[in-house]
Amino acid sequence: MNQKILLPGGAGLVGQNLVARFKAQGYTDIVVLDKHQANLAVLQRVQPDITAEYADLAEPGDWQRHFEGADAVVMLQAQIGGLVYDVFVRNNIDSTRLVLDAIEKYKVPYLVHISSSVLESVAEDFYTKSKRAQEDMVLASTVPNVVLRPTLMFGWFDRKHLGWLSRFMQKVPIFPIPGHGRYMRQPLYVGDFCDIIISCIESRKQGGVYNISGHEKIDYIDMIREIKRAVQARSAIVKIPYGIFYGLLWVWSLFDRNPPFTTQQLAALVAKDEFEVIDWPGIFGVPYTPFAKAIDETFNDPTYSKVVLEF
């Protein structure tokens, strides 16, 4: 419980959930480094007794001093969406190079790297390309590490994905679904994923790449219906032809430099990917939470479900 744990990029979805679960298990020395000032402010408000510091991890800086004396690093920084590849290079590749340099300089003994299941995908977008390069850098380093590749995650603090969809659903009378909506997903509850990370730190599991997929396969349209039930939304779910849906997203991107859903993400949604489901409950000693229960915890928890990060 007295280990010093560093979370580069820890003000996002996984980091906020991970801090909450570290705290619940008695960990006290947690340092979060992130450049998203609004979400850092949320973290400092919700978890006032941890160290949360602004840091542009793609630039050398005073933030690197925090690696001295650290017992473990959970590398979380990631550019997920966007329209310009250089942004992905900066935030997924350049930042990783500097974080690995700091880990090696201060001889941090253990690293948990959060990769992505998209590396097993047929998609080849900016996110996939940059995350592949990021993972290769970690595996080529000399730092004892384990690599986790989660699928689409949801849970507390979700500003994108299911969290954004739930808020959009509560604001509009009609909720659009692309095509038939029967696109199989394997959503992963971020609470389960955080417990896996903590299990890795406590057991020092290393030397492997693990695909961490949701244990339930559920179609996109059924996910939306489950969210509608949990948040008691009144919007009507309406199917829209794929081409029209694509065109609407393209027009949206002309007016929004950081759209909540891009044409690249739409293509990934319909790509018919099916990810490996390993026995991570047995490997890491973490039971999985059924999807319906996880959705209820996500949107109805009295402490965290109403805390929203900036998009």
N, C-alpha and C positions, 0 to 999 in steps of 0.2 A: 504493500500500500504506500510505501515511501519512495517508490521509484519516480524519477523525473521523466515525464513523458512529453515529447514534443510533437505537435500536430501542425506541420506546414500546410497551409490551405485549410485550416480547421474551422473556419467560420461558416462553411457551407452546410449542406444537408447532413452528410455523414459526420462531420466534425461536431456540429451542435448536438446531435444525438449521442455521439461517442462521449463527449464531455459529461452529458447528463448521466450516462451509465457508468462512467468512471467514478463520478461523484457518488452515485448510489451504492457502489461497491467499496467505497472508502478511500479511493485514491485522492491525494491532496496536492501533489506537485505537478500541475498540468500547465503547459505553455502552448498557446495558440498563436501562430504567425499567419497573417493574412493581409491582403491589400484592399479588401472590400470593407470600407469604413462603416457603412451602414450596418452590415451584418456583424461586424466586430462590436458595434455598439449594442446590438441585440444580445450578443453573447455576454458582454460585460454586465448588462442589466439583469439577465437571467441567471448568470453564474458569476457573481461579483467577487468571489474569492479565488479565482484563477488568474493567471497572467495571460492577457490578450493584447497583442502588440501589432501595430501596423507594420507591414513589411512587404516590399515588392521583391518577391523571391527571384525574379529574373534579373535583378541588379545586385551586385555585391553591396553589403551594408552592415550596419551595426547589429542587425538581426542575427547574424551568424554566431555572435557570442553566446547565444542561448544553448548552442549545441554542447558547450563545455559542461561536463558532468552529467549529460543526459544518459539515461539507461536504455531508452528505446525511442525510435522515431516512427510515426505513422504518416507516410507521405500521401497527402490527400489533394494537393493542388491540381486543378484540372480546368482547362477551358472546354466547356461542353458544347455550347452553341456559338454561332457567329457566322459571318459571311465572308471573312477575310482570313486566308490561311496563315498569314504572318502572325496574327494574334494567337493562333493555336501553337505555332512554333515557339513563341515567346513564353507562353504560360504553361505549356506542357513539356517542352524540351529544354529551353534555356534555363528555366527555373530548376528543373531536375538536375542539370549539370552542377549548378551552384549548391543545391542541397546535398548532393552526394559528396561534393568537395568538402563541405562543412562536416559531414558525418565522418569522413576519412581523416580530416585534420584533427578533430577532437576525439577520434577513436570511439565513437558511439558503438556499442557492441551489438545492436540489433535494429533491424528495419522491417516494418511491415509496409509493403508497397501496394497501394490500391490501384489496380489496373482496371480493365473493363472487359466484359464479355463480347464487346464488339470485335475484339481480336479474333473471335471465332466466327464472325459474321461474314456474309457474302458482300456486305456493303463496303465501299471504299471512299468514304467521305473525309473531310478535314480532320474530324475528331478521331476516326479510326486510324488514319495514317500517323497522326501525331502521338496517339497513345501507344501505338506499336513501337515507335522509336523510343518513347519514354521507357516502356517495359524492357526493351533491349538494353538500354543503358543501365538499368538496375541489375539485370541478370549478368551483365559484363563486369560489374563492380566487384570489389573485394569484400564488401560489407555483408556479414551474415544476414540473410533476408528470407522472407516468404512473400510470394506474390499472390494476391487474391483478385479474381476477375468476377465482380458482381454483375448481374443483369440489372435491368431497370429497377430502381429502388423507389420506395415510397415510405412515408412515415412523418413524424413530427418535423416541423420546420421546412416542409417541402414547398419551395417557392416555384419550382417548375413541375413538370410531369403531373402526377395525380393531384398534387396540391393546387397547382394553377387551374387544372381542369375543374376541380371542385368549386373553386371560387368563381370561375367563369360561369359554371352551371347555375350558380345561385343568383347571377346577375341578368341572365338572358332568358327570354321565353322559349327559345328554340336552341337545342344543343346539337350541332352538326356532327355526323359520323361519316367518314370517307368510305364510299362504296358500300359493300355489304357489312363491313365491320367485323367479319369473322377472321381476324388476324390474331393468331395465337400468340399470347404473351406469357412470360414466366416471371411475373413481378416478385421482387425480393423485399421483404419487410426489413427496413433499415435497422430496426431494433435487434433482429436476429443477426444481421451482418455485424453490428457493433459488438455483440456478444462473441462472435467468431474472432474479431480482432483482439478483444481482451483475452480470449483463450490462447491465441498465438503468443501474446506478450507474456502470459503467465507460464506457458509451457516451453517458450522459445522454439517453437516449431520453425524449421527452416529447410531450404533446399528444394522447394517445390512450387509449382504454379497450380492453383486450385480454381476451378470454375465454380463459382458460388451462384447457383441459379435458384429461383423460387421453386419449391417442391410441387406447386400446383400449376397446371397449365390452364389458362383461362383466356377466352377470346376478348379482344379489345372492347367490343360492345357490351359484353357481360361485366367487364370491369367498370365501365361507365354506369351501368345499371346498379351495381353494388355501391358505388360512390353516391349515386343519387339517393339510394335508400338511407345510407348512413347520415348524409347531411340534410335529408328531408327536402331536397330541391323540388321545385314544381315545373322546371323546364321540360319541354317535350323533346325526346330523343328522335332526331330525324336523319335519315340516311340521304347523303348527297353524292351524286356521281363523282367518281375519283377525279376526272379531268377538271370538273368545275371546282372541286375542293382545292386541287393543286393550283389552279389559276387564282383563286382567292388568296391563298398563301403568298403567291408570287406578288400580287398587287400589294398585300400587307407589307411585304419586305421593302417595297419602294418608299414607304413612309415611316418605317420603324427599323432603326439600325440594330436593335437587339430584339427581334421578334420572339415571342414565346414558343412558336412552333414554326420550323422552316421546311422548305420543300425537301431538303436533304433528310430531315427527320421523318417526313412523310414517306419518303422512299424506303427508309429503314424500317418503318412500321409495317409495310406491306411486303417486305423482302422474304417472308416465309422462313425466317431463321428458327431453328430449334436447338437450344443449347443443352449441353451435357448436364445431367442431374446426378451429381455424385452424392455419396452418403456423408454429407458434411455434418449432419447431426451426430453420426457415429465418430467421424474423424476428429471433430473439435469439441464434442460433448455439449452441443448446443441444440436443444429441440427446436423444431420449426413451429412458427405460429400460423394456424390456419388463416387463409386470406380474409375471410369474412370477419374474424376476430381482430386481425391486424388492422383492417379498415376502420372498425369501430374504435380501436385504441388510437388510431391516427387522428380521427376527426372528433372524438368525444372525450379525450383525456382532459381532466379539469386543470392540469398544470401547464401542459405544453401545446395542446391542440390549437389554441388561439394565437400562438406566437407565430408570426409570419415574417420570413426573411424578405429582403428586397429582391425583386426579380433581376 
